[in-house]
Amino acid sequence: MNQLQLFLPCAAGVEGFLADEVHRLTGLAGDDLLTGRGGVALRASWRDAMLLNLNSRLAQRVLVQLSHVPCRNEQDLYEAASAVAWEIWFTPRERFKVEVTAQHSPLKSLNFAGLKIKDAVADRFRHRAGVRPDVDTQSPDVRVYAHLTSDSATLYIDTSGEPLFKRGWREDKGEAPLKETLAAAMIAASGWDATLPLYDPCCGSGTIAIEAAQVACRIAPGLLRRFGFEKLLPYEVHVWQPLWEEAKARQRPPSAPVFGSDVAFRMVDFAVRNAGRAGVADAVQFRGGDALQRMPPTAEPGVMLVNPPYGERIETAGVAGRTQRGRERAQGDEGGDFFNQLASHWKKNYPGWTAWVLTPDLKLPSRMRLKESRRVPMWNGPIECRLFRFDMVRGSARKPEAGPADGDRES
């Protein structure tokens, strides 16, 4: 278990940030850490798999690759799954589930492909142990993943269980909440190092601010939850427990203040309760208030991270200060008036601050009459977005005369 092939899927656009995170957590580099489309592949140990589940803020799962073979039809898939030594990973007592994804696969039905893998796993157990494990699609003990391409099949066993964005603290949420992993990706892309104030003026149920507060307090994202690897045969509590205790011991008082506000007081209440469960009640301050009226929470300039409401995510309606279903609404043509007013408010009252705004609207800078200094492609689920950076200069929409920006290109 010291030479495993791991794959950590992540949101599109986050791969480079995830690779940096994995390097920081494990020290892996070079051929042992490769950045690919939709995730990061690495050669690592079973201990690393547990470490990454506990500490990664950006990965969606930690998968162990068990097979990668040519595959053109369902029989090839059955034979590939039959050849995997599933019995070294779990017993017939564990209930399992198979999930299949595909890209340009010649197989006509992913459901049927999943059934062929399920049959192969069950048949292998029956041939070797005389009994086959049950399938449970709702609450499985073990999750098997397959990814199919035009000519190959890759089989994985999942070590995470529930996806890693489920940190265990967000019980109160509003409409279309931002996933914790994407909030963490926004923080990573901004370069915020927990030394400057951070503020989310459209905080909703508090996801961005709470993630930032945990970063400032060095709280591992997985401390509050259980993992799939605890049901697998290689799991040993004497290896896992020191990792958990080490992460627990790293916690500290916040190194920088974190703030959030929202026009809907119901959402502020949600955020406060979520922060308490996340262990950062004393590290983040939430307030009610319209984003067009809230003044800076500190005299020292800092970083704003904002995921404002937009059409595909929450139906655009109303005006700033009005709420529907608990979230602030943008006004007019896809929120143009709201963002125009927001930019004016920021230029007047937030000089020296850096604002990062996640939006699917590629024309947002022109709507805000601001020139972005960087744009980072990032996907919010199926929605293609950009994370725009705006450097606030009082009364001016121009960039500082300091030479080329670090991100006039998309990167």
GUNU-792806 format. One record per residue (C-alpha): residue in three letters; x, y, z. Coordinates in pm, whole numbers, padded with zeros to 5 digits, always signed. Layout:
! residues N
ALAXYZ;...
***
This chain:
! residues 411
MET+00000+00000+00000;ASN+00302+00228-00031;GLN+00287+00255-00411;LEU-00069+00347-00499;GLN-00187+00533-00805;LEU-00423+00803-00678;PHE-00651+01036-00869;LEU-00804+01343-00707;PRO-01086+01491-00918;CYS-01167+01860-00884;ALA-01373+02131-01050;ALA-01254+02234-01395;GLY-01010+02521-01368;VAL-00889+02415-01022;GLU-00635+02151-01131;GLY-00326+02370-01092;PHE-00428+02493-00749;LEU-00498+02136-00639;ALA-00155+02023-00759;ASP+00003+02301-00552;GLU-00202+02193-00250;VAL-00104+01827-00289;HIS+00263+01924-00317;ARG+00236+02132-00001;LEU+00065+01851+00191;THR+00274+01556+00071;GLY+00594+01696-00076;LEU+00532+01502-00398;ALA+00656+01654-00724;GLY+00780+01565-01071;ASP+00656+01238-01216;ASP+00493+01152-00884;LEU+00248+01443-00922;LEU+00084+01509-01257;THR-00181+01768-01337;GLY-00445+01650-01582;ARG-00786+01745-01707;GLY-01034+01745-01421;GLY-00793+01644-01149;VAL-00448+01545-01029;ALA-00279+01203-01053;LEU-00009+01099-00808;ARG+00196+00803-00693;ALA+00158+00791-00318;SER+00097+00573-00015;TRP-00215+00464+00170;ARG-00115+00705+00445;ASP-00107+00987+00187;ALA-00458+00892+00077;MET-00585+00937+00432;LEU-00382+01255+00478;LEU-00531+01409+00164;ASN-00886+01318+00259;LEU-00836+01497+00590;ASN-00653+01805+00465;SER-00742+01878+00102;ARG-00977+02172+00054;LEU-00987+02147-00324;ALA-01024+01776-00412;GLN-01371+01631-00463;ARG-01258+01277-00376;VAL-00947+01067-00330;LEU-00965+00767-00563;VAL-00729+00470-00584;GLN-00676+00353-00942;LEU-00699-00027-00961;SER-00707-00090-01335;HIS-00652+00086-01666;VAL-00708-00136-01970;PRO-00827-00120-02331;CYS-01205-00143-02352;ARG-01430-00142-02656;ASN-01741-00323-02535;GLU-01930-00448-02230;GLN-01749-00783-02226;ASP-01412-00607-02211;LEU-01546-00410-01917;TYR-01668-00723-01737;GLU-01330-00893-01782;ALA-01144-00584-01662;ALA-01354-00566-01344;SER-01324-00942-01290;ALA-00945-00915-01291;VAL-00932-00665-01003;ALA-00854-00811-00660;TRP-01153-00653-00486;GLU-01112-00896-00196;ILE-00804-00707-00071;TRP-01013-00392-00038;PHE-01341-00509+00118;THR-01534-00818+00224;PRO-01872-00959+00115;ARG-02022-00800+00427;GLU-01981-00450+00282;ARG-02249-00314+00052;PHE-02116-00147-00260;LYS-02220+00090-00535;VAL-02084+00139-00888;GLU-02077+00476-01063;VAL-01972+00526-01425;THR-01864+00834-01617;ALA-01767+00842-01983;GLN-01610+01055-02251;HIS-01662+00946-02612;SER-01723+00587-02503;PRO-01862+00345-02766;LEU-02076+00178-02499;LYS-02440+00265-02554;SER-02561+00265-02192;LEU-02372+00376-01884;ASN-02634+00205-01668;PHE-02567-00124-01841;ALA-02192-00066-01808;GLY-02243-00019-01435;LEU-02440-00343-01417;LYS-02159-00534-01593;ILE-01905-00401-01339;LYS-02140-00485-01052;ASP-02181-00840-01184;ALA-01806-00881-01225;VAL-01736-00767-00868;ALA-02010-00987-00723;ASP-01909-01289-00932;ARG-01545-01262-00825;PHE-01649-01267-00458;ARG-01888-01558-00517;HIS-01620-01763-00693;ARG-01363-01704-00417;ALA-01570-01682-00099;GLY-01895-01850-00194;VAL-02095-01538-00115;ARG-02144-01212-00298;PRO-02178-00863-00146;ASP-02502-00669-00171;VAL-02550-00354-00374;ASP-02668-00038-00198;THR-02716+00269-00415;GLN-02825+00494-00127;SER-02579+00440+00160;PRO-02302+00211+00036;ASP-02006+00111+00246;VAL-01784+00099-00063;ARG-01796+00303-00383;VAL-01649+00177-00709;TYR-01590+00423-00992;ALA-01529+00361-01360;HIS-01430+00613-01624;LEU-01469+00513-01988;THR-01309+00672-02293;SER-01325+00586-02661;ASP-01085+00295-02613;SER-01015+00239-02242;ALA-01164+00181-01899;THR-01019+00295-01568;LEU-01147+00144-01244;TYR-01112+00309-00903;ILE-01209+00246-00544;ASP-01312+00552-00349;THR-01149+00635-00015;SER-01362+00941+00064;GLY-01719+00816+00094;GLU-01933+01128+00085;PRO-01777+01391-00146;LEU-01515+01601+00026;PHE-01708+01927-00008;LYS-01934+01788+00265;ARG-01723+01911+00553;GLY-01981+01827+00819;TRP-02070+02178+00935;ARG-02313+02320+00679;GLU-02658+02222+00800;ASP-02819+02560+00732;LYS-02814+02672+00370;GLY-03010+02885+00128;GLU-03086+02855-00241;ALA-02805+02722-00464;PRO-02527+02728-00203;LEU-02168+02744-00319;LYS-01979+02420-00262;GLU-01707+02442+00001;THR-01446+02310-00245;LEU-01524+02592-00491;ALA-01510+02851-00213;ALA-01168+02711-00122;ALA-01065+02733-00488;MET-01161+03102-00494;ILE-00944+03157-00187;ALA-00653+02969-00344;ALA-00683+03159-00674;SER-00688+03493-00495;GLY-00357+03417-00329;TRP-00497+03518+00011;ASP-00246+03400+00269;ALA-00444+03474+00586;THR-00246+03787+00669;LEU-00494+04050+00538;PRO-00861+04100+00626;LEU-01104+03904+00408;TYR-01465+04010+00347;ASP-01760+03857+00158;PRO-02037+04119+00119;CYS-02284+03865-00032;CYS-02205+03582+00207;GLY-02530+03383+00197;SER-02494+03095+00442;GLY-02129+03185+00496;THR-01938+02932+00287;ILE-01655+03155+00161;ALA-01603+03332+00494;ILE-01611+03008+00694;GLU-01362+02839+00462;ALA-01137+03144+00495;ALA-01171+03147+00873;GLN-01072+02781+00888;VAL-00766+02860+00676;ALA-00678+03145+00913;CYS-00715+02906+01210;ARG-00539+02613+01037;ILE-00844+02391+01085;ALA-00829+02087+00858;PRO-01144+02064+00643;GLY-01206+01696+00726;LEU-01182+01709+01105;LEU-01560+01691+01157;ARG-01649+01402+00925;ARG-01600+01031+00857;PHE-01443+00881+00546;GLY-01496+00585+00318;PHE-01151+00444+00388;GLU-01266+00355+00740;LYS-01473+00072+00583;LEU-01188-00063+00369;LEU-00957-00349+00467;PRO-00628-00152+00454;TYR-00759+00087+00721;GLU-00569+00075+01049;VAL-00676+00303+01329;HIS-00322+00331+01469;VAL-00210+00488+01140;TRP-00512+00715+01103;GLN-00538+00843+01460;PRO-00199+01022+01468;LEU-00286+01201+01142;TRP-00611+01327+01292;GLU-00445+01428+01618;GLU-00167+01609+01434;ALA-00423+01806+01234;LYS-00612+01887+01551;ALA-00295+02014+01716;ARG-00221+02254+01430;GLN-00519+02473+01514;ARG-00442+02827+01628;PRO-00617+03161+01685;PRO-00701+03334+01355;SER-00407+03504+01185;ALA-00634+03756+01007;PRO-00989+03885+01057;VAL-01267+03745+00836;PHE-01605+03910+00776;GLY-01927+03835+00594;SER-02253+04019+00540;ASP-02577+03957+00357;VAL-02891+04158+00286;ALA-03103+03868+00417;PHE-03085+03842+00795;ARG-03212+03483+00773;MET-02896+03395+00580;VAL-02682+03574+00836;ASP-02839+03357+01105;PHE-02759+03049+00896;ALA-02398+03166+00855;VAL-02356+03224+01229;ARG-02484+02874+01309;ASN-02265+02717+01041;ALA-01959+02902+01173;GLY-02026+02765+01520;ARG-02035+02407+01390;ALA-01720+02471+01185;GLY-01528+02578+01495;VAL-01475+02938+01380;ALA-01747+03126+01570;ASP-01481+03354+01721;ALA-01281+03388+01400;VAL-01546+03532+01165;GLN-01794+03816+01208;PHE-02126+03815+01022;ARG-02357+04116+00987;GLY-02673+04200+00799;GLY-02671+04471+00535;ASP-02705+04562+00171;ALA-02384+04511-00030;LEU-02444+04855-00187;GLN-02434+05021+00154;ARG-02198+04823+00375;MET-01878+05008+00457;PRO-01540+04834+00492;PRO-01530+04617+00805;THR-01173+04730+00887;ALA-00962+05041+00838;GLU-00691+04824+00683;PRO-00756+04735+00317;GLY-00794+04368+00245;VAL-00944+04117+00005;MET-01308+04079-00097;LEU-01427+03744-00230;VAL-01775+03753-00379;ASN-02002+03497-00541;PRO-02304+03721-00612;PRO-02643+03592-00732;TYR-02672+03545-01106;GLY-02926+03420-01357;GLU-02832+03055-01401;ARG-02773+03006-01029;ILE-03060+03208-00880;GLU-03328+03377-01085;THR-03244+03747-01122;ALA-03519+03976-00992;GLY-03586+04269-00762;VAL-03349+04543-00654;ALA-03065+04561-00405;GLY-03212+04557-00059;ARG-03505+04335-00156;THR-03482+03963-00104;GLN-03650+03657-00242;ARG-03589+03316-00090;GLY-03333+03474+00135;ARG-03076+03609-00109;GLU-02997+03950-00246;ARG-03111+04010-00602;ALA-02942+04193-00882;GLN-03151+04438-01085;GLY-03218+04511-01449;ASP-03048+04352-01748;GLU-02887+04045-01593;GLY-02799+04248-01287;GLY-02627+04530-01477;ASP-02764+04807-01255;PHE-02671+04622-00938;PHE-02313+04560-01047;ASN-02272+04915-01178;GLN-02383+05050-00841;LEU-02165+04800-00659;ALA-01857+04911-00854;SER-01929+05276-00775;HIS-01969+05190-00407;TRP-01642+05000-00402;LYS-01445+05270-00585;LYS-01574+05534-00344;ASN-01543+05342-00017;TYR-01292+05057-00067;PRO-00972+05214-00203;GLY-00679+04979-00167;TRP-00897+04669-00150;THR-00875+04385-00401;ALA-01209+04238-00509;TRP-01246+03892-00662;VAL-01585+03820-00819;LEU-01697+03478-00946;THR-01953+03510-01228;PRO-02063+03337-01549;ASP-02096+03681-01713;LEU-01784+03738-01923;LYS-01894+04098-01976;LEU-01905+04176-01605;PRO-01602+04411-01613;SER-01769+04631-01873;ARG-02096+04623-01679;MET-01909+04738-01371;ARG-01702+04986-01575;LEU-01392+04834-01422;LYS-01085+04684-01585;GLU-00995+04347-01442;SER-00632+04283-01357;ARG-00677+03908-01378;ARG-00935+03652-01487;VAL-00927+03288-01382;PRO-01148+03030-01561;MET-01342+02826-01306;TRP-01652+02607-01323;ASN-01938+02618-01073;GLY-02084+02274-01138;PRO-02200+02282-01502;ILE-02173+02663-01522;GLU-01861+02807-01683;CYS-01747+03108-01483;ARG-01464+03355-01449;LEU-01308+03476-01128;PHE-01231+03842-01200;ARG-00985+04046-00996;PHE-01050+04420-00960;ASP-00801+04650-00787;MET-00993+04932-00623;VAL-00863+05283-00690;ARG-01075+05569-00556;GLY-01285+05734-00826;SER-01110+05562-01113;ALA-01179+05259-01329;ARG-00824+05251-01462;LYS-00560+05003-01362;PRO-00252+05130-01177;GLU+00032+05232-01411;ALA+00258+04949-01293;GLY+00324+04759-01611;PRO+00148+04444-01737;ALA-00097+04283-01497;ASP-00022+03934-01376;GLY-00331+03796-01538;ASP-00434+03974-01858;ARG-00423+03623-01991;GLU-00661+03356-01865;SER-00468+03113-01650;
***
